[in-house]
């Protein structure tokens, strides 16, 4: 199954983006992780079948209700295996 790295930019911190992304990933049956990174961005690594992976990417372009997504950079990777979809809590920025 394909794996992608997603770099999500915009107003994506402080709007429950990670929690909502986990809910969407669980609903679609894709696996991987999501975390906050510097400069107010979110990063995700996701594995799933092509159709569900594309659905997840499209969801990321909108995000949860209060998010304002300005860009999603999609980078294909070699296949990774994950047991489930997790929210990584480390590296939480101090400026929020």
Steps between C-alpha positions, in 0.01 A plus 500: 500500500623852431641722774514880490642774716273803535610847601190705581527879521262771613300548817533139606610526863259571781203376291506129597653408164689196633199360684275550199763345270511191722122472484504526121788252468321250724179544298685440171717218634836662419793469740793718601546804720443875527687764704549873537829636371665840508367814336137410557489195276379144526682198360352158433624171360221282367469156341189358337349382176510760224132598519486545877836673505372753246186552709717571804716746305187680379375521859838647603456775242194617697567375853262548791247783511724772650810418293609716209724281285712694253712216359552125522830372366475129415823300473478132396720268707597136497236290671490522879298274727309630801268316738257790528480880470648689793533858617859579595506746788872582521648809338193704589593864433533725801355807328139381497 
